[in-house]
Amino acid sequence: MKRTHFRLSPSQKQRLSQAQERCRAAAGGFQASAFVNVGDTIPVDYDNGFLRGHGTQLVEGQLLATVCGVVERVNKLISVRPLRARYNPETGDVVVGRITEVAPKRWKVDVNSRQDAQLLLSAVNLPGGIQRRRTATDELNMRDLFTENDVISAEVQTLHQDGSLHLHTRSLKYGKLENGQLVKVSPYLIKRLKQHFHQLKQYGVQLILGCNGYVWISAIPPSSSEIVAIQPATNQRAAESESRETGAGTPEAQNVEITRDLRERICRIANAVRVLGACGFMIHPDSIVDTYEASLTSGIEPKQMISGEFHVRTVEREADQRSKKGSFKGSARHLYKAVAARGDDQHHQVYVQVSISRSGSTRELCINGPVTSSSADRHSAGGWPHPT
Amino acid sequence: MDFLSPEGLRLDGRRALELRQLQAEVGVVEKADGSATFEMGNTKVIAVVYGPREVQNRNQQQHDQALVRCEYSMASFSTGDRRRRGKGDRRATELSLVIRQTMEAAILTNLLPRSQIDIFVQVLQADGGTRACCINAATLALADAGIPMRDIIVSCAAGYLNSTPILDLNYLEDSGGGPDLTVALFPKLNKVSLLQMDSKIPIDVFEKVMSLASEGARTVAQFIKETLMENTTQLALAKGPPKF
C-alpha cells in the first residue's frame, strides 16, 4: 500500500510501519465486517426488512456494495460510505471553492464535487450590504465581485436531483478569500462541525476548514477580529452591522500588510494540514495546532515539514496519543468488569465519563449489557447506576 | 518452437495453468482522485482516474449519465525497442475504446449525471497481456476513487500453444502465433463483459481456453479484493473510529 509520497530511508520505513501498526491497534472500535469491497454481499436481516442506502444495490435479492468503504447502519437503512471519494454535498455545509467560470447571472465554482457548484448573482451580498433587486448593471459588473480563479468561501444552499448544487454567500463571513493559502485534502478527513471558521489567535492565523476538503489559511482579517469572536448570535449580528463597510473581499482587505513572521506561521499551519492529509488523520484545529507545535519543538523550518522524517514523526505522535486514549478505554472496560462482577448476574448499563484530553470535550462512553436500569434511575442515582 | 518443455514447463518456468506473480499498489498518484499500478509478472501498468468532475466539453454532457473517457498509451521505454508512439497509433485507439467500454459497463453511470470520468492508462513495462493488466489497474483506480460500480471487473488472458491451453501469456508466447484470448468478467455477478480473440480455433478448444481464462480472472479477482480491502482498512483505521 502506498500513500506516502516521500522518499523514506529503510529505518524510517520501519518506524512508519511500526507506528501505523500501533495506530491500527489503538483505533479499535471497528469490526472487520464493517469494511466491504465493491461487489461484496452485505449481511442483512432479511426477516425484519431493510432499506437500501447509498453505495449499495440489490441483485437477485442480495444486497451488494457498489463502493469500497465502511458499512453504516441506521435503524433499517443500510449504506456504504466510501472513504476516498469526491465531496458529497449537504445543505448548510461551509465550503471553500474556486471560481471557474463567470456565466450569465451566475458563477461556476469548483468545490471538488461531482459537478461545479453554481453561485447565483441573487445569492450574494452586494458590497455595502445593500438589499435590492439585481439589475442588468449588476450582471455586467459581476467580475468586480468575483472573477475566474478567485477563491471564495460559501455555504451550500440547495442540492438538486441531478447532483448540481447551489451556493450562497449571504453572510459577511462568506465571500472572497485573499492573502492566504489554499490546501486541498481528501474531504473524508474533515468532519462536519458547528464551526468551520477558526481563529488561531495565538498565531494570528485564520483557518477555514471547508467540508469539501479545501482548507483556507490566512491572516486574521483585521476587521473581523472583533466580529467573528464565535460568540452568541445576537452579538454577532450587532457586530456585523458595524463592520459592514469593511467585510472580507472589499478593496481595503487587499492592502493588508502581512509580516514575514506571519507568513511563516501561515506556511507552517498549511504544511501541518498537508502532513495530516498525507497521513490520513482527521483534520481539525486541535490536530493542526498539535502538529504545528510539534514542528516548533523539533525546531524545523516550515519547508522541512513536508519531508519523510516529519511525516514519520507525526504518525508516531498520533500512535502515542491513541494508545493513551486506548488506555482510557481499557480502564473503562476494567471498571465495567468490576461492576458486573459485584452485581450478582445482573448487568447494568454503565455510563462512564471519559474526558478526551486532546479535544478537551467530555463524552459519554456506554458499555452495554442487558439493560435493567433505566436512564431515569441513572439520573436519580446522581449519574451513576448502582449495582444491586 | 516449443513453448512447453517435456516436463511441462514454459519458457519462463511456469506450468501451463499458472499465472504470473501479481502485484498491486493503490494510491500512487497524490493529486488524482484514484490511482493504482498493477503488475502481472513483467507487465506493469499504471492507471489514474480523475472525476467524477465537471464535463470539459459542454456538448458532450449527458443529462442522465456520466461521460466516461479513457486514454491508453505505452511509455516509450516499455518495450524492448525504444520508440515514440504518436497520437495516431491505431492499436492505442482500439485499446482505449476497449478499456472505455469495459469500464463503462462496470460503472453505475446513471448515478453520476452531467459529470465526466477520465481514466488514463499507461503501460510502463510490456511483456504480454497488457490488455488484461490495463483493465485490472483501471478497476483498482476506479475503486480507489470511490466511484460506484456494479462489481469489480477483472481480466485475464489465455492462449493455445502446442495443443495445450496456456494461461496468462507473456510476450514470447504471445508472439508465438497461437490464439490469444482476453476475457474480462464480473466475478460476483458471474457475467462476461469483454471477450476478444483474433484467430480461428475449433469450438471445443475455444471453450477450454475460455474457461481457463475465466478461472485466471477469478484468481486475479481474489487478489484485487485483498488489495482493496487492505487499502480501505488502512485508510479507515488511520482516520480512527467513527464514534468513540
Interface residues (C-beta under 8 A of the other chain):
Chain A: M1 K2 R3 H5 Q20 C23 R24 A27 G28 G29 F30 A34 F35 N37 V38 G39 D40 T41 G55 Q57 V59 L64 T66 V67 C68 G69 V70 P82 L83 R84 A85 R86 T100 K108 D110 R114 Q115 D116 D162 G163 S164 Y188 L189 A278 C279 G280 F281 M282 R322 V354 I356 R363 L365
Chain B: E25 V26 G27 V28 E30 D33 G34 G51 P52 R53 E54 H63 L108 L112 P113 R114 S115 A143 D144 A145 G146 I147 P148 M149 R150 D151 I152 F186 P187 K188 L189 K225 L228 M229 E230 N231 T232 T233 Q234 L235 A236 L237 A238 K239 G240 P241 P242 K243 F244
